[in-house]
Structures are given as C-alpha cells and as structure tokens.
C-alpha cells in the first residue's frame, strides 16, 4: 500500500509538471497574441470603403467584447491549467507524506516541490487580486518548471523515513515556514526582474505588454513585506532546532 502511494505521488508530480508546461505555453501564446493585436485598431482606423458607409443605412460592424478576445481566452485557459497543476502537486505532496508516514518535507526533492507549490499558490492569489498581472504568468511558471524538473531528476529521493536527527516537531515549524516563505519570495523576485526590464524599455518588442512598472513594483513590495518576516522566523526556528539536534545554532555548512 505504501509503495503504491509513493508511485501515485511520483505520477502526480510528473502530471503537475506537464500541466505547468502546458500552462506556460498558453501564457506565452497569450502574450504573443496581445502583442500582435496591438496594431489592429490603428489599421482599422485607416480603412477605406467601410469609412464611406452611410451611418443611417449601414449598421456599424460588431465590436468584440472587451476581455473576450483570443488572448483573453488563452490567458484564462492558462490560469485554469495552473490551478489544475497546483491541485495535482498538492495531491503529490500529500500522498508522499502518507507513503513515508511522516511530514512530507524531509529531503530536497520534497522541499523544492513545496517551494514551487507555495510560489504557484501565491501567484494565483495575486492574480485574483490584480488581474492585470496575468501577463507575467510565463515569468512565474518558468522558474517553477525549472525547479520541479531539477527536483524530479537531480534531487529526487525515494519515499523513506526521516533520519534520527530530523525526527522532531521542528521539521513542521521550520521547514514548512522556510518553504512557504521561499515560494512567496519567488514571485516578487520575478516581478522585480520584470520591473527592471519594463523601466529600461528593452527589448521593446518583449516588454511593451508587461504591466506598468508601478504595478510590478507594488506587487513585489506587498508580497515581500509578508514573506520576509516569515522567512526571518524560519531562520530563527532552524537555528533553535540545530542547537537542540547538534548542539550549535549555526554550523556554516
């Protein structure tokens, strides 16, 4: 039974990676479509025969409803897939804990997966509050996919009990908070990089559809003021745990 749960966890993890990759592709398609449609209103304004129509006898051409164009549909599909991927990843973490009969944050594979889940959930909460930031979804999912690929290959470890030094209630406190805060900080990290690109205006063909620099700056600040104190607490908790386990607060290892 435990072996089957571990197998299910691995398959759910792979499924989450695949869904995130597909969501990345859709976010990229949304971004490209928004760029390609930027010039459409200008071209339409220079029309010939349509502008000569009599407004009393001709009905105006139907205009697409705002927020329902192809780019918007692609973006909505990408967000829906991201939510699905987060659900699969959460199920992977839960089944991993059940398979190993412990808190599922005992090695770097599990720790990295938790960081990525925290980053995705943070991104979805930010998106719900500030929908205009959806265009940076590709930038958020890219490091998540890279980290999950490394976790599933280089850092992968089979489900197993914890080593004696890690069998403490501090693993729930320290590792959970450090993973959550690290995932939180990934989002303002991406926003800050995009802020610098937006401010510089280069390359113009890639940054012209990003949110305003002020929006990115505000996003990075608001998430950081929540994540930084949590990260600070996690470091202090880790030092206390290290002193209890190994007799020193910090080993420089």
C-alpha positions, 0 to 999 in steps of 0.5 A: 500500500505504501509503495503504491502511494509513493508511485501515485505521488511520483505520477502526480508530480510528473502530471503537475509538471506537464500541466505547468508546461502546458500552462506556460505555453498558453501564457506565452501564446497569450502574450504573443497574441496581445502583442500582435493585436496591438496594431489592429485598431490603428489599421482599422482606423485607416480603412477605406470603403467601410469609412464611406458607409452611410451611418443611417443605412449601414449598421456599424460592424460588431465590436468584440467584447472587451476581455473576450478576445483570443488572448483573453481566452488563452490567458484564462485557459492558462490560469485554469491549467495552473490551478489544475497543476497546483491541485495535482502537486498538492495531491503529490505532496500529500500522498508522499507524506502518507507513503513515508508516514511522516511530514512530507518535507524531509529531503530536497526533492520534497522541499523544492516541490513545496517551494514551487507549490507555495510560489504557484499558490501565491501567484494565483492569489495575486492574480485574483487580486490584480488581474492585470498581472496575468501577463507575467504568468510565463515569468512565474511558471518558468522558474517553477518548471525549472525547479520541479524538473531539477527536483524530479531528476537531480534531487529526487529521493525515494519515499523513506523515513526521516533520519534520527536527527530530523525526527522532531516537531521542528521539521513542521515549524521550520521547514514548512515556514522556510518553504512557504516563505521561499515560494512567496519570495519567488514571485516578487523576485520575478516581478522585480526582474520584470520591473527592471526590464519594463523601466529600461524599455528593452527589448521593446518588442518583449516588454511593451505588454508587461504591466506598468512598472508601478504595478510590478513594483507594488506587487513585489513590495506587498508580497515581500513585506509578508514573506520576509518576516516569515522567512526571518522566523524560519531562520530563527526556528532552524537555528533553535532546532540545530542547537537542540539536534547538534548542539550549535545554532549555526554550523556554516555548512 
